[in-house]
């Protein structure tokens, strides 16, 4: 759908603000089902104040009707709402693209209980980097803090298997080999040869990849429906730039939105410090069979 008119920082009259607040209310009643009527009523003054004061306000019109708006402050998207009548027509994407290209917006906060929003921002190149239990007004609405990066998150597909196999093997033989013997690393890496197992994981798990805008997969992770993190690997050439943290945040978001209370995983010697930093507790050290050999790893858990 073509937007007929985009207005940047038009005069913020009482009439304009009133129309935008009304659009916001209509939008959140559809998109924010976790909000009660009392919540919406209580938030109205904050929205009104934000609309009056936000640094950059961009409004989209169609046939002289306001159909969406975005507010940006210091490279952060403070608000983005579209009229429910125009959901799914590319209005939010168009406004967000203007924010990114013209105003360099890099950050956004999203209600965790609004998964459609986090999915939208994922597609726009934003990833989760933190989480707050409460919103900015101190309400018990968990907030996902997202930022735009050089990569984005998407669901894995069967066509990715060959690349995933290479990342799996290369990472083990380049990174994990520092903590395991050559024979152990080779045995572990050979587990990636089982194409049937890859297909099963992609079908039965929440399986995601981190991919650059040049379409290079640089990491992946998967989690079962009962909260077992089956895998997490980052490309050997893209270590220590936040990819693993992003993938883990996505695993935890999946669990929270499905009311999974406990996450478990079996992690390598290489990865144990990373998981401990993210508040995973070691249940036990153990020996687990890779292909033919038994390798040391750690059973860990975290309660959400």
HUFENCOR-V791599 format. One record per run of one state. SS is the DSSP state (h for helix, s for strand, l for the rest). FROM is the first residue (numbers start at 1). LEN is the number of residues. Records with the same first field share a line. If there is no record, write none. Layout:
BEGIN
SS=FROM-LEN + FROM-LEN
END
This chain:
BEGIN
l=1-4 + 9-5 + 32-5 + 54-2 + 63-2 + 74-2 + 83-1 + 87-4 + 104-3 + 112-3 + 124-2 + 133-10 + 149-2 + 156-2 + 175-1 + 179-3 + 194-1 + 205-1 + 213-4 + 224-4 + 235-8 + 258-4 + 269-3 + 278-3 + 290-4 + 304-1
s=5-4 + 56-7 + 65-9 + 76-7 + 107-5 + 126-7 + 143-6 + 151-5 + 206-7 + 217-7 + 228-7 + 262-7 + 281-9 + 294-10
h=14-18 + 37-17 + 84-3 + 91-13 + 115-9 + 158-17 + 176-3 + 182-12 + 195-10 + 243-15 + 272-6
END
